[in-house]
Amino acid sequence: MIQTITHKLPHGIDLHCRVTGEVGKPVLLFLHGFPEAAFVWDDLLIHFAQPQNGGYRCVAPNMRGYAPSSAPTDVSAYRAKHLVQDIAALVALESPTQPLAALVAHDWGGAVAWNVANQIPQCMQRLVILNAPHPGTFLRELQHSATQQAASAYMNFLIRPDAEALLQEDDYRRLWEFFTNMMPQRGDEGDETEGNWLTQKVKAQYRAVWQQGLTGPLNYYRASPMRPATAHDTTINTLHLPEDMLHISVPTCVLWGMADIALPAGLLEGLERYVPQLTVHRLEDATHWLVHEQPVRVIELIDRYLRTGA
């Protein structure tokens, strides 16, 4: 059974978490991305807490900015160092005597996880990334790949001062399109046939999150320099990330939906330069939303990696 708890971190941030499994067991920590919330991991929490599947303590926070977790109003509060601080403090509370069995993360959660693995590798035994670009390959593609620049153009929409209002229009039409633009064309909108995971029940879960505020989630984009250049902002063109910020020493498994139109597969090229202990699984028929589209396959691959390292 999944429970909800609030962890009060020592630096003043509250993280509202969905948890299951016995306290004191090895911990799997799951980090969600935009525009989602902790509930997207529920199937994995339930699976991996079962004794036959490892009997882990499973924890999924609503990330900083996603209610009911703390949502500072200052954009600078969403810089990487603060997001890493949140996860480090959460690990210290949930797994005080041993490293995480694994940190599992998607999208913006993955961006945070890459940083945590780089800066605090001792806090985890393994890293599992789902469609979240490593900062080294992402910077390269944003600077040199017209395909990635076009695919990431939406980021410059999300930093607009009126983005919140625009995303709320027409029952969050533009937010639903983040999901539906990657789905096969179907019949009537709201069709709940096999393969369409975005059911009315799931939509209600998303609305409940979005209705509590979009500024925190959007501030991740506003606080980051990692977005395509525009006529008014060319920061990315001269951005340099030192090598010591990019190396990942922990064993890492990357699951990648190859039909992701926002994060093309070019982001996987050269990844082994930064991640020597790397396993990559390419899911040809999955998009950015692979956790929803292929939950059984995702669970199988993570389960196998935790058991065998392959």
C-alpha positions as CSV (number, residue, x, y, z in Angstrom):
1,M,0.0,0.0,0.0
2,I,1.3,3.4,-0.9
3,Q,1.3,6.0,1.8
4,T,2.1,9.8,1.7
5,I,4.5,11.5,4.1
6,T,6.2,14.8,4.2
7,H,9.9,15.0,4.8
8,K,11.0,18.3,6.3
9,L,14.5,18.9,5.1
10,P,17.0,20.7,7.3
11,H,17.4,23.6,4.8
12,G,13.7,24.5,5.1
13,I,12.2,22.6,2.1
14,D,9.3,20.2,2.6
15,L,9.1,17.2,0.1
16,H,5.8,15.4,-0.1
17,C,6.5,11.8,-0.9
18,R,4.7,8.7,-1.9
19,V,6.3,5.7,-0.2
20,T,5.8,2.0,0.3
21,G,8.0,-0.8,1.7
22,E,9.6,-1.3,5.0
23,V,11.7,1.4,6.6
24,G,15.3,0.2,6.9
25,K,15.2,-1.9,3.7
26,P,17.5,-0.8,0.8
27,V,15.9,2.2,-0.8
28,L,14.9,2.9,-4.4
29,L,14.3,6.7,-5.0
30,F,12.3,7.8,-7.9
31,L,12.4,11.3,-9.4
32,H,9.7,12.6,-11.8
33,G,9.9,15.2,-14.5
34,F,7.8,17.9,-16.1
35,P,4.8,18.2,-16.2
36,E,4.2,15.2,-13.9
37,A,4.3,14.3,-10.2
38,A,5.2,11.5,-7.9
39,F,2.1,9.5,-8.7
40,V,3.5,8.4,-12.1
41,W,5.8,6.0,-10.3
42,D,3.0,4.2,-8.4
43,D,3.2,0.9,-10.4
44,L,7.0,0.7,-9.8
45,L,6.7,1.5,-6.1
46,I,4.2,-1.3,-5.6
47,H,6.2,-3.8,-7.7
48,F,9.6,-3.2,-6.1
49,A,8.3,-3.2,-2.6
50,Q,7.1,-6.8,-2.9
51,P,9.5,-9.3,-1.3
52,Q,9.8,-11.4,-4.5
53,N,10.9,-8.2,-6.4
54,G,13.6,-7.1,-3.9
55,G,11.5,-5.9,-1.0
56,Y,12.8,-2.4,-1.3
57,R,11.8,0.7,0.5
58,C,10.4,2.8,-2.4
59,V,10.2,6.6,-2.2
60,A,8.9,9.1,-4.8
61,P,8.9,12.7,-3.9
62,N,7.0,15.5,-5.5
63,M,10.0,17.5,-6.5
64,R,10.6,21.1,-5.3
65,G,8.0,23.3,-7.0
66,Y,5.4,20.6,-7.3
67,A,2.7,21.0,-4.7
68,P,2.2,20.0,-2.0
69,S,6.0,20.1,-1.7
70,S,7.6,23.5,-1.1
71,A,7.5,25.8,-4.1
72,P,9.8,28.8,-3.6
73,T,8.9,31.8,-5.8
74,D,12.4,32.9,-6.6
75,V,13.6,31.4,-9.9
76,S,17.1,31.1,-8.5
77,A,15.8,28.6,-6.0
78,Y,15.5,26.1,-8.9
79,R,19.2,26.1,-9.8
80,A,20.9,22.7,-9.9
81,K,22.7,23.1,-6.6
82,H,19.4,23.6,-4.7
83,L,17.8,20.6,-6.4
84,V,20.8,18.4,-5.6
85,Q,20.7,19.6,-2.0
86,D,17.0,18.5,-1.8
87,I,17.8,14.9,-3.0
88,A,20.9,14.6,-0.8
89,A,18.9,15.6,2.3
90,L,16.1,13.2,1.3
91,V,18.6,10.3,0.9
92,A,20.1,11.1,4.4
93,L,16.6,10.8,5.9
94,E,15.4,7.7,4.0
95,S,18.7,5.8,3.8
96,P,20.9,7.1,6.6
97,T,23.1,4.0,7.0
98,Q,23.6,2.8,3.4
99,P,23.6,4.2,-0.1
100,L,20.5,4.0,-2.2
101,A,20.1,0.7,-4.0
102,A,19.4,2.9,-7.0
103,L,18.3,6.4,-8.0
104,V,15.7,6.1,-10.8
105,A,14.7,9.2,-12.7
106,H,12.9,10.6,-15.8
107,D,13.0,13.9,-17.6
108,W,13.8,16.8,-15.2
109,G,14.2,14.3,-12.4
110,G,16.9,12.7,-14.6
111,A,18.6,16.0,-15.0
112,V,18.8,16.3,-11.2
113,A,19.9,12.7,-10.9
114,W,22.8,13.2,-13.3
115,N,24.0,16.0,-11.1
116,V,23.5,14.0,-7.9
117,A,25.5,11.1,-9.3
118,N,28.3,13.4,-10.4
119,Q,28.5,15.3,-7.1
120,I,27.6,12.6,-4.5
121,P,28.3,9.2,-6.1
122,Q,28.7,7.6,-2.7
123,C,25.0,8.1,-2.0
124,M,23.9,5.4,-4.6
125,Q,24.9,2.0,-5.8
126,R,23.3,2.4,-9.2
127,L,21.7,5.1,-11.4
128,V,18.8,4.4,-13.7
129,I,17.9,7.1,-16.2
130,L,14.8,7.2,-18.4
131,N,14.8,9.7,-21.3
132,A,16.8,12.4,-19.6
133,P,19.8,13.7,-21.4
134,H,23.3,13.8,-19.9
135,P,24.4,17.4,-19.6
136,G,27.5,16.8,-21.7
137,T,25.6,15.3,-24.7
138,F,22.7,17.8,-24.3
139,L,25.0,20.8,-24.4
140,R,26.8,19.4,-27.5
141,E,23.5,18.8,-29.3
142,L,22.0,22.2,-28.3
143,Q,25.1,23.9,-29.7
144,H,25.6,21.9,-32.9
145,S,22.5,19.9,-33.8
146,A,19.7,21.7,-35.7
147,T,17.5,18.7,-35.0
148,Q,17.9,19.1,-31.2
149,Q,17.6,22.9,-31.4
150,A,14.2,22.5,-33.2
151,A,13.1,19.7,-30.8
152,S,13.9,21.8,-27.8
153,A,12.4,25.1,-29.1
154,Y,9.4,24.6,-26.7
155,M,11.7,25.4,-23.8
156,N,11.8,29.1,-24.9
157,F,8.0,29.1,-24.7
158,L,8.0,27.7,-21.2
159,I,10.2,30.5,-19.9
160,R,7.8,33.2,-21.1
161,P,6.4,35.3,-18.2
162,D,2.9,34.5,-19.5
163,A,3.6,30.7,-19.8
164,E,1.4,29.8,-16.8
165,A,-1.6,31.6,-18.2
166,L,-1.2,30.2,-21.6
167,L,-0.8,26.6,-20.3
168,Q,-4.0,26.9,-18.3
169,E,-6.1,27.9,-21.3
170,D,-8.7,25.5,-22.7
171,D,-8.4,23.0,-19.8
172,Y,-4.6,22.9,-20.1
173,R,-4.7,22.1,-23.8
174,R,-1.0,22.9,-24.4
175,L,0.0,20.6,-21.5
176,W,-2.1,17.7,-22.8
177,E,-0.3,18.2,-26.2
178,F,3.0,17.3,-24.5
179,F,1.6,13.8,-24.2
180,T,-0.8,13.5,-27.2
181,N,1.7,14.9,-29.8
182,M,3.7,11.7,-29.3
183,M,0.7,9.3,-29.4
184,P,-0.4,7.5,-32.5
185,Q,-3.4,9.2,-34.1
186,R,-6.6,7.8,-32.7
187,G,-10.3,8.3,-32.9
188,D,-12.2,10.5,-30.6
189,E,-10.3,12.5,-28.0
190,G,-10.4,10.7,-24.7
191,D,-10.5,7.3,-26.4
192,E,-9.4,4.8,-23.7
193,T,-8.6,2.0,-26.1
194,E,-5.5,-0.2,-25.6
195,G,-2.3,1.9,-25.9
196,N,-3.8,5.2,-24.9
197,W,-2.6,5.5,-21.3
198,L,-4.0,9.0,-20.9
199,T,-7.4,8.0,-19.6
200,Q,-9.9,10.3,-17.9
201,K,-8.7,8.9,-14.5
202,V,-5.1,9.7,-15.3
203,K,-6.1,13.2,-16.6
204,A,-7.8,13.9,-13.3
205,Q,-4.5,13.1,-11.5
206,Y,-2.6,15.6,-13.7
207,R,-5.3,18.3,-13.2
208,A,-5.0,17.9,-9.5
209,V,-1.3,18.7,-9.7
210,W,-1.5,21.5,-12.2
211,Q,-4.4,23.3,-10.4
212,Q,-2.0,23.8,-7.5
213,G,0.3,25.9,-9.5
214,L,2.6,25.8,-12.6
215,T,5.2,28.4,-11.6
216,G,7.4,26.0,-9.7
217,P,7.6,23.5,-12.5
218,L,8.2,26.2,-15.1
219,N,11.0,27.7,-12.9
220,Y,13.2,24.7,-13.7
221,Y,13.4,25.9,-17.3
222,R,13.8,29.6,-16.3
223,A,16.7,28.8,-13.9
224,S,18.6,26.7,-16.5
225,P,20.8,28.0,-19.3
226,M,20.3,24.7,-21.2
227,R,17.9,25.8,-24.0
228,P,18.3,26.7,-27.7
229,A,19.7,30.0,-28.6
230,T,17.4,32.8,-29.8
231,A,17.9,36.2,-31.3
232,H,17.8,37.7,-27.8
233,D,19.6,35.0,-25.8
234,T,22.7,33.2,-27.2
235,T,24.0,32.0,-23.8
236,I,24.0,28.4,-24.9
237,N,26.5,29.1,-27.7
238,T,29.3,30.0,-25.3
239,L,28.3,27.8,-22.4
240,H,31.1,25.5,-21.2
241,L,30.7,22.7,-18.7
242,P,34.0,21.5,-17.0
243,E,34.8,17.8,-17.5
244,D,34.7,17.2,-13.7
245,M,31.0,18.2,-13.8
246,L,30.2,15.5,-16.3
247,H,31.9,12.3,-15.1
248,I,29.6,9.6,-13.7
249,S,31.4,7.0,-11.8
250,V,28.5,4.9,-10.6
251,P,27.1,2.0,-12.7
252,T,24.4,3.5,-14.9
253,C,21.5,2.0,-16.9
254,V,19.8,4.2,-19.5
255,L,16.3,3.3,-20.8
256,W,15.5,5.4,-23.9
257,G,12.2,5.6,-25.8
258,M,13.5,6.0,-29.3
259,A,10.4,7.8,-30.7
260,D,10.9,10.7,-28.3
261,I,10.4,13.8,-30.5
262,A,11.7,16.2,-27.8
263,L,14.9,14.2,-27.0
264,P,16.1,12.5,-30.2
265,A,18.4,9.5,-30.0
266,G,21.5,11.6,-30.9
267,L,21.7,12.4,-27.2
268,L,22.9,8.8,-26.6
269,E,25.9,9.2,-29.0
270,G,29.2,9.5,-27.0
271,L,27.5,9.0,-23.7
272,E,30.1,6.3,-22.7
273,R,32.7,9.1,-22.7
274,Y,31.1,10.4,-19.5
275,V,29.7,7.2,-18.1
276,P,32.2,4.3,-18.3
277,Q,30.0,1.8,-16.6
278,L,27.1,2.2,-19.0
279,T,24.2,-0.1,-20.0
280,V,21.7,1.3,-22.6
281,H,18.4,-0.2,-23.6
282,R,16.7,1.3,-26.6
283,L,12.9,0.9,-26.6
284,E,12.1,1.3,-30.3
285,D,8.3,1.7,-30.0
286,A,8.3,4.0,-27.0
287,T,8.4,7.8,-26.7
288,H,9.4,10.2,-24.0
289,W,6.5,8.8,-21.9
290,L,7.8,5.2,-21.8
291,V,6.9,4.7,-18.1
292,H,3.2,5.0,-19.2
293,E,3.4,3.4,-22.6
294,Q,5.5,0.3,-21.7
295,P,5.3,-0.1,-17.9
296,V,5.8,-3.9,-17.9
297,R,8.9,-3.6,-20.1
298,V,10.3,-0.7,-18.0
299,I,9.8,-2.7,-14.8
300,E,11.4,-5.8,-16.4
301,L,14.5,-3.9,-17.5
302,I,15.0,-2.1,-14.2
303,D,14.4,-5.4,-12.3
304,R,17.0,-7.1,-14.4
305,Y,19.5,-4.3,-13.9
306,L,19.0,-4.3,-10.2
307,R,19.5,-8.1,-10.1
308,T,22.3,-8.6,-12.6
309,G,23.7,-5.2,-13.6
310,A,22.8,-5.9,-17.2
